[in-house]
Amino acid sequence: MLKGILAISGEPGLFKVLSEGKNGVIVESLLTGKKQTAFASAKMSTLEDIAIYTTNEDFPLKQVFKKIYDLENGGTSIPTNAKPEELKRYFEKILPDFDKERVYVSDIKKVLAWYNLLHSKGLLVFDEVDETSEDKDKG
């Protein structure tokens, strides 16, 4: 689901990787649809590699998105311009043990904005099939 989707530091929104070039990657903005080069010197993170701090261990972003999706019955999250206390309460419903010392309101806003953007583009696809059931089908 999140494969090939990047967050680029200093750039708004998310980007889909189209191809790799000599000096970076060619990306398309999910917000504007514009294509551009993200140079190798830019700080880029794939959404697959992002996790949220909890009091136990880091929680993968994909699973956070799944929890939002389940909470909202497949709908969008609360707006990112909600009051900070409201955003924290909402995030606590999704991830009760998120680390309140290390996860800031700005992080919560970013996660919700990304979720809503991916939702609007139809890119939130959750695989319900695990490897063990696939193996049974092969046998």
C-alpha positions as CSV (number, residue, x, y, z in Angstrom):
1,M,0.0,0.0,0.0
2,L,2.7,2.5,1.0
3,K,5.3,1.2,-1.4
4,G,6.6,4.0,-3.6
5,I,5.1,6.8,-1.6
6,L,7.5,9.4,-0.2
7,A,7.5,12.3,2.2
8,I,10.1,14.9,1.2
9,S,11.4,17.3,3.8
10,G,10.4,20.9,3.0
11,E,7.8,19.8,0.5
12,P,4.0,19.7,1.2
13,G,2.1,16.5,0.8
14,L,3.2,13.2,-0.4
15,F,4.9,12.0,-3.6
16,K,4.6,8.9,-5.8
17,V,7.9,7.6,-7.2
18,L,7.7,7.3,-11.0
19,S,11.3,6.4,-11.9
20,E,14.8,6.7,-10.7
21,G,17.3,9.1,-12.4
22,K,21.0,9.7,-12.2
23,N,20.8,12.4,-9.5
24,G,17.6,11.4,-7.7
25,V,14.1,10.2,-8.3
26,I,11.3,11.4,-10.6
27,V,8.2,11.9,-8.4
28,E,4.6,13.0,-8.8
29,S,2.9,15.2,-6.2
30,L,-0.3,13.6,-4.9
31,L,-1.5,17.1,-4.1
32,T,-0.9,18.8,-7.4
33,G,-0.2,16.0,-9.9
34,K,3.0,17.9,-10.9
35,K,6.1,15.8,-11.8
36,Q,9.5,16.9,-10.4
37,T,12.9,15.6,-9.6
38,A,13.7,14.8,-5.9
39,F,17.4,15.1,-5.8
40,A,19.5,12.6,-3.8
41,S,20.5,15.4,-1.5
42,A,16.9,15.9,-0.3
43,K,15.8,14.2,2.9
44,M,13.2,11.6,1.7
45,S,11.4,9.0,3.7
46,T,9.2,6.2,2.3
47,L,6.0,5.8,4.3
48,E,6.8,2.1,4.6
49,D,9.8,3.1,6.8
50,I,8.0,5.5,9.1
51,A,6.8,4.4,12.5
52,I,5.1,6.2,15.5
53,Y,6.8,6.2,18.9
54,T,4.9,4.3,21.6
55,T,5.8,3.6,25.2
56,N,6.7,0.0,24.1
57,E,8.0,-0.3,20.6
58,D,7.6,1.8,17.4
59,F,4.3,1.2,15.6
60,P,4.4,1.1,11.8
61,L,2.6,3.9,10.0
62,K,0.7,1.4,7.8
63,Q,-0.9,-0.1,11.0
64,V,-1.7,3.4,12.3
65,F,-3.5,4.1,9.0
66,K,-5.4,0.8,9.3
67,K,-6.5,1.8,12.8
68,I,-7.8,5.1,11.6
69,Y,-9.6,3.4,8.7
70,D,-11.2,0.9,11.1
71,L,-12.2,3.7,13.6
72,E,-13.8,5.8,10.8
73,N,-15.4,2.8,9.0
74,G,-13.4,3.5,5.9
75,G,-13.9,7.3,6.1
76,T,-11.6,10.2,6.6
77,S,-10.1,11.3,9.9
78,I,-11.0,14.4,11.9
79,P,-9.7,17.6,10.3
80,T,-6.1,18.5,10.9
81,N,-7.2,22.0,12.0
82,A,-9.0,20.6,15.1
83,K,-7.8,21.9,18.5
84,P,-4.6,20.3,19.8
85,E,-6.4,18.7,22.7
86,E,-8.9,17.2,20.3
87,L,-6.2,15.9,18.0
88,K,-4.4,14.2,21.0
89,R,-7.6,12.6,22.2
90,Y,-8.4,11.3,18.7
91,F,-4.8,9.9,18.3
92,E,-5.1,8.3,21.7
93,K,-8.2,6.4,20.4
94,I,-6.1,5.1,17.6
95,L,-2.9,4.4,19.5
96,P,-3.5,4.5,23.2
97,D,0.1,4.0,24.1
98,F,1.7,6.6,21.8
99,D,4.6,8.3,23.4
100,K,3.2,11.7,24.5
101,E,6.7,13.0,25.1
102,R,8.0,12.3,21.6
103,V,4.9,12.5,19.4
104,Y,4.0,16.1,18.9
105,V,0.7,17.7,17.7
106,S,2.5,18.6,14.5
107,D,3.3,14.8,14.0
108,I,-0.3,13.9,14.6
109,K,-1.5,16.6,12.1
110,K,1.0,15.2,9.5
111,V,-0.2,11.6,10.0
112,L,-3.8,12.6,9.7
113,A,-3.1,14.8,6.6
114,W,-1.3,11.9,5.0
115,Y,-4.1,9.5,5.8
116,N,-6.7,11.9,4.4
117,L,-4.6,12.5,1.2
118,L,-4.1,8.8,0.6
119,H,-7.8,8.2,1.3
120,S,-8.9,10.8,-1.2
121,K,-6.6,9.2,-3.9
122,G,-7.9,5.7,-3.2
123,L,-4.5,4.6,-2.1
124,L,-5.5,3.1,1.2
125,V,-5.5,-0.6,0.5
126,F,-5.1,-3.1,3.3
127,D,-4.2,-6.7,2.6
128,E,-6.3,-8.9,4.8
129,V,-4.6,-12.1,3.5
130,D,-1.6,-13.2,5.5
131,E,1.2,-15.5,4.3
132,T,-0.1,-18.6,6.1
133,S,-3.4,-18.5,4.3
134,E,-1.6,-18.0,1.0
135,D,0.5,-21.1,1.7
136,K,-2.6,-23.1,2.4
137,D,-4.0,-22.0,-1.0
138,K,-0.9,-23.2,-2.8
139,G,-1.0,-26.7,-1.2
